Every structure is written in C-alpha cells, then in structure tokens.
Amino acid sequence: MITRLLVANRGEIARRVFATCRALGVETVAVHSDADAAAPFVAEADQAVRLPGDTPAETYLRVDLILDAARRSGADAVHPGYGFLAENAEFAAAVTDAGLTWVGPPAKVIAAMGDKLAAKALLAEAGVPMLPSWTDTDEITDFPVLVKASAGGGGRGMRIVRDAAGLAEAVASARREAAAAFGDGTVFIERYVERGRHVEVQIIGDTQGRVVSLGDRECSIQRRHQKIVEEAPAVVPERVRTALHEAAVAAGRAVDYLGAGTVEFLLAPSGEFFFLEMNTRLQVEHPVTELCTGLDLVGLQLLVAEGASLPAALPDSTGHAIEVRLCAEDAAASWRPATGTLHRFAVPGVAAEFGTLGRPGLRLDSGVLTGSVVGVHYDSMLAKLVAWGRTRAEATRLLATALARAELHGVTTNRDLLVRVLRSPAFAAVEIDTGFLDRHPEVFAPLLPAAKLPVAALAATLAAAAGRRVGSRVLAGLPSGWRNVPAVPQVTRFAGPDGEIEVRYRLDRTGGLAEWSVDPTAAEPTAAEPSAADPTVALVEAAPARVVLDVDGVRLAYRVHRAGSAVFVDGPDGAASLVELPRFPLPTAELAAGSLLAPLPGAVTRVHVQVGQRVAAGDPLLTLEAMKLEHPVLAPIDGVVAELPVPAGGQVRTGAVLAVVHSEEDPR
C-alpha cells in the first residue's frame, strides 16, 4: 500500500493528484523550484522539498534531486504527473531501482513508446493503422507533410510544411524546439492529412494483463499543435468508435501496458484513422473522461500501481463533457505568452475542484489562485475549466457562459477566444478539425466590441469617483467634482487596448449623470457633449466595486476591480482591462523611432539579419524563446535595420529593445 506519495511535477497536475490522495488517506510530498516556492500546490502538500538548480525549469528534470527529496521526506511512491519526467524511461527505472513504487507504466513500455518511430514500427505489427513517415528529407516528394519530434509531445517540435522550399528550415526549427523541450532533437516527417481530426482513446492496464478502454475524446481544436478544447465522447459514428477502441486496446496489449495511458489517432474525413502516438501517462484532458464515467483516473493509477486488479465492471460513458485550457497568452498576437500577477482569479458557479460531479455542472482544475504570479519559466496553462451536461449543447452553453463571466484580472488570457469558439456555429455543428482556428479568424476578436468600450470606461470612471467619495473626510455626501455652477467636466484618462481613452463627465447635485463623453483620441478636454453615436446613459447606482447604468433603456451592471492604477471592468458584453493614467505624468526617456520591444523575459536564440540590412514588413529579425516556445520577431515596416542590441544567446527583460528598424524614408 502506498502511504506517502511524492509528485514529481508542479502546478495544476500536482494539485490534482493531491486531491485524490487526500480522499484516499495518502500523505503527499511536493517538490518545487525557487520560482514555485509560494505556489498553491506547495502549500497544499503535507511536505514540500526545495529543488536547487541554476534555472527554475531545470530543477524538475534532475532525477537525483527528486530521488533525494523522496528519501528525505520518507515517500514510498512517485507520481510523475505529465510533462517534465513523466515519459522518461530512465526516471521510471531509477524510481523503481530506489525501491519506490512508480505510478505509471514500466520503464520498458515508456522507452518503447517514447521513441515515436520505434513505436510506429512496433504497433504496425499489431495491426494498428499507420501513416507513411520518413526520416530522410530527400525521400519526400509529395506535400504537405508534418515534421514531428520523436520524443515528447504537447505540440512542441511540430511544423506543417506545404512545399519543398520550407522543409529544411522547418526541420531545423523543430529540432531546436524539441531539444529545448525534451532534451532530444530527433524529428521525423509524416504525411499531413488536411481537415484531419485528433481523436484519442483512454486506456488502462493492470498487473494481471487486462487492458481496457474507458472512453474516447475529441481534441481537434488546437493552437500551434497544442490542444485547447477537448470533449468526451468524440462525435463519430459508432462503427468508427468501436474500431478506435479496438485499435487502442490492441496497442496497449502489444506492449503489456500497465497504468493509465492514451492512444492518439488522426481521423481523416473519409473515416479512416491512423495512429499518432501513445502517451504513457495521464493526459491534461483526462477530466472529461472522469466526468462522463464517474471514475477517478488518478485513483485507478494508484490502485494498479499497488498491484490490484481493475474492477470487473467499469461504467460506460454518459452525457457530454467539454474542457478548455485557460492559458496566459495573447491569442490575437500570435499566441504571445503573458506574464504578471493574477489580481483576481474567480470563476462563477464551480461545483467541484479536481473531482467528479454526479450532475450537470462545472469543474475547475487550476494551478493558480488570486495573487499567483505567472512567470516565464513554465508552460502558459493556468487552469482547465470543464463542463458536464446531459447533451453536448448543454455542456457547451454552460461552459461558455461561465468563461464569459469569469474575473481574470492582471494577466492576458485566451478566454475570449475560447468563448467565441464554443459559441461559434461551426463548433455547434461539429465542423471541427485541427485547422479550425486557421479557417475561423473571427474567433480571435475580443468579446467586448470596440463600440462598447466607452461605456466600460465610463463605468470604471464612476467607480473610481465613488471610491474617492467613500474615503473623503469632507463633504462626503456630495457627488465627485460637483460645483454650484456647472463648469468644465471631470476628466479621467486611461490606457486602453488600442490607445488612450479620455472620459469626460459631470454629475448633478443628486449624483445623477448630467453629461458624459468618451474621446478615444485623448484630445484636449472640451465641453462634454455626447455625439450622435454615443448611447443614452443614465447612472442608476455607483459604488467602488459595482456600477449600474441604464444604457439606451437597458439596465446593465458592471463589476469594477482596481489594483493600483490597473482597472478591470467585467460587464454583460465582455471584459475591459484599463490603466488609469496620471493627471500630471512624469517625463520619461523617449525610445528611438522604430524600436521593437521584448513582450516578456526570454532569450534571443537566433538573429536573422545584420545592421544596415534592408528588410520588408513581416521579415523575421530574430527569434525569442520564452515559456518553452520560439516566438519570431518580425519587421513591422519596410526599412533598414538600424540597431540589434542583443546578440544570439542574450537574455532580455520585458520592455528591452530587441531591434530598431528605420523606414526607408527616414533620413537617418
């Protein structure tokens, strides 16, 4: 029996495993880097051991440090979570050799499936259908193809190539990314299937040789080959579902599979399917299977790790579950990762965290809480929100509404994109495949339309005014800025998503809104006269955290949260993130025209141009690596490279100048 379990991972998956351990009476041990010392998963563990290291990411990859942590804490078992060492055969063997219980498949199985080329050859003999693949680029004559990393997963090291001209660079780039993520830059190439769907089957095996399937999942909506929306069951014909499950079980039996794992397939429009890979670990998307079956997959992992048999009868899948991955990234800016402090992280209506529901509702699996700091050292995923309903439509509506109402303050997320995907007609019609986002650029628009931003800015302004009156010691009952004789309006300026916004308003002696206007160009203050396009707005109620407005005869409530100069407004039309600007700003150093700034801390891995070189808009200037992914920095205009202050290998902070490009008309 396992009595004390060490989780060799971090964040959301560590909290997920701890939740099952608490339910089973198993003590828990967390390991953490210095960057994670204050993280929620560390606080929730019964014991926590610091992992020293030169960089925060590398600490979780040190087998010797993790085994030493197990020894010092008295742990008798190790769960690898997913990512880091979860699919490292040497780590699994080292844990077993140390006399500890390994919660996962044997090292030989991990090794066999970890090399995707070897896995394809092995499982082809078991009758699992395969796509043609190559390791020699000279053998490729037909396009498109997909370059894939032989080790690891999560979409890293994957590139679609549509012609021979781009093959060499795609292979080189994939190798670099795979080496950085997995320590192995080996890649291979497969035929790329247009309009293909990513469908997978959950399997589990026990020590008695029994391998069973526990349901299937649709994981086709992806960004950069990484899943962001997953659902169970997949919407496929029953004959296809049966064949998928049979192939998955055959794959598991071919390698004497033990523990929880996932067999992933590519489903072509014709109904044919092909093996992609076997993940020898728990998947990020496992909650959708748990909600549809009522099973605790982590509990089953511990059960078979202790040598017990699987239950003779396992439940069938019922209802429909959909999961979204909430990530710290700007979807509209090429998925640029985001960092910062989560000033508020609140999702309404959550019925369970890390657990099953038993009725329609929401489950939240989160690695962060209000106050958590999101850095650059790890993957950008913050949390997973999952809805279970009696039907797919019911689960979709529940999930989209909860996401839209969530308060996510301080860090840019992909929330708006996820809501638009869930509410899109194509998603409702199951017109989905791995190219969904490429074909539906409309889902990248923010939920809050630009035309609605002025009212949100007005709500922020009125909340701030109410806050000042609450704290006032003199004449607190009078409206903010009130005068016996009306004069110029009150003025508040914000930095908004597309530039400065200036709100001008005046309250009457009753506290009502006498006049208002919003100027997105931030011109000099003038008399406040709403334009013909402005809605008719009346103030119903104003408090520091809540403002109610009557907008063209419709009463709307806005939640307002302030953190320093940052103001977050959540309303029925969407969320706005604003920064109140000082009335008398201090002078600041002026950047050189054409400066390109680092959006977050990272390392410059490659510089593609030289000073003095002519470039066209969109040409790559350099490559910045952050959050385990490469991010190209492109020329914004046609011009000449004037400065390249950071060499390849250089580390940069947020806001550092990466390059300066002068327009061709610039006399300098």
SULTA-V89644 format. One record per backbone hydrogen bond with DSSP energy under -1.0 kcal/mol. NH is the residue of the N-H (numbers start at 0). CO is the residue of the C=O. If there is no record, write none. Layout:
NH;CO / NH;CO
//
This chain:
4;26 / 5;76 / 6;28 / 7;78 / 8;6 / 13;9 / 14;10 / 15;11 / 16;12 / 17;13 / 18;14 / 19;15 / 20;16 / 21;17 / 22;18 / 23;19 / 24;20 / 25;20 / 26;2 / 28;4 / 29;46 / 31;48 / 36;33 / 38;35 / 42;38 / 43;39 / 46;27 / 48;29 / 50;31 / 58;54 / 60;57 / 61;58 / 65;61 / 66;62 / 67;63 / 68;64 / 69;65 / 70;66 / 71;67 / 72;68 / 73;69 / 74;69 / 75;3 / 76;3 / 77;100 / 78;5 / 85;82 / 87;84 / 91;87 / 92;88 / 93;89 / 94;90 / 95;91 / 96;92 / 97;93 / 98;95 / 99;94 / 100;75 / 102;77 / 103;101 / 109;105 / 110;106 / 111;107 / 112;108 / 113;109 / 114;110 / 115;149 / 118;114 / 119;115 / 120;116 / 121;117 / 122;118 / 123;119 / 124;120 / 126;123 / 127;122 / 133;188 / 138;135 / 139;136 / 144;160 / 145;189 / 146;158 / 147;187 / 149;185 / 155;152 / 157;154 / 158;146 / 160;144 / 165;162 / 166;163 / 169;165 / 170;166 / 171;167 / 172;168 / 173;169 / 174;170 / 175;171 / 176;172 / 177;173 / 178;174 / 179;175 / 180;176 / 181;177 / 182;178 / 187;147 / 188;133 / 189;145 / 190;131 / 191;143 / 195;192 / 196;266 / 198;264 / 199;216 / 200;262 / 201;214 / 202;260 / 203;211 / 204;258 / 205;209 / 208;205 / 211;203 / 213;201 / 216;199 / 217;230 / 218;197 / 222;225 / 225;222 / 227;220 / 228;220 / 229;322 / 230;217 / 231;320 / 235;233 / 240;236 / 241;237 / 242;238 / 243;239 / 244;240 / 245;241 / 246;242 / 247;243 / 248;244 / 249;245 / 250;246 / 251;247 / 252;248 / 253;249 / 255;252 / 256;251 / 258;204 / 260;202 / 261;278 / 262;200 / 263;276 / 264;198 / 265;273 / 266;196 / 267;271 / 270;267 / 273;265 / 274;128 / 275;263 / 278;261 / 280;278 / 285;282 / 287;284 / 289;285 / 290;286 / 291;287 / 292;288 / 293;289 / 299;295 / 300;296 / 301;297 / 302;298 / 303;299 / 304;300 / 305;301 / 306;303 / 307;302 / 317;291 / 319;388 / 320;231 / 321;386 / 322;229 / 323;384 / 324;227 / 325;382 / 327;379 / 328;326 / 329;335 / 332;329 / 335;329 / 337;327 / 339;373 / 341;371 / 342;340 / 342;408 / 343;408 / 345;406 / 350;361 / 351;361 / 360;387 / 362;385 / 363;351 / 364;383 / 366;381 / 370;341 / 371;368 / 373;339 / 381;325 / 382;325 / 383;364 / 384;323 / 385;362 / 386;321 / 387;360 / 388;319 / 394;390 / 395;391 / 396;392 / 397;393 / 398;394 / 399;395 / 400;396 / 401;397 / 402;398 / 403;399 / 404;400 / 406;345 / 408;343 / 413;326 / 417;413 / 418;414 / 419;415 / 420;416 / 421;417 / 422;418 / 423;420 / 427;423 / 428;424 / 429;426 / 430;425 / 431;429 / 433;195 / 435;432 / 438;434 / 442;439 / 443;440 / 444;441 / 451;448 / 455;451 / 456;452 / 457;453 / 458;454 / 459;455 / 460;456 / 461;457 / 462;458 / 463;459 / 464;460 / 465;461 / 466;462 / 467;463 / 468;464 / 469;465 / 470;466 / 477;474 / 481;478 / 489;504 / 491;502 / 493;500 / 494;578 / 495;498 / 498;495 / 500;493 / 501;518 / 502;491 / 503;516 / 504;489 / 505;514 / 507;511 / 510;507 / 513;505 / 514;505 / 516;503 / 518;501 / 521;518 / 533;530 / 537;549 / 539;547 / 540;547 / 542;545 / 546;557 / 547;540 / 548;555 / 549;537 / 550;553 / 551;535 / 553;550 / 555;548 / 557;546 / 558;569 / 559;544 / 560;567 / 562;565 / 565;562 / 566;577 / 567;560 / 568;575 / 569;558 / 570;573 / 573;570 / 575;568 / 577;566 / 578;494 / 579;564 / 580;492 / 594;591 / 595;658 / 597;655 / 601;651 / 602;624 / 603;649 / 604;622 / 605;622 / 607;620 / 611;640 / 612;609 / 614;638 / 617;634 / 618;615 / 620;632 / 621;632 / 622;605 / 623;630 / 624;602 / 625;628 / 626;375 / 628;625 / 630;623 / 632;621 / 634;618 / 638;614 / 639;661 / 640;612 / 641;659 / 642;659 / 648;603 / 649;646 / 651;601 / 654;597 / 655;652 / 657;595 / 658;595 / 659;642 / 660;593 / 661;639 / 665;662
//
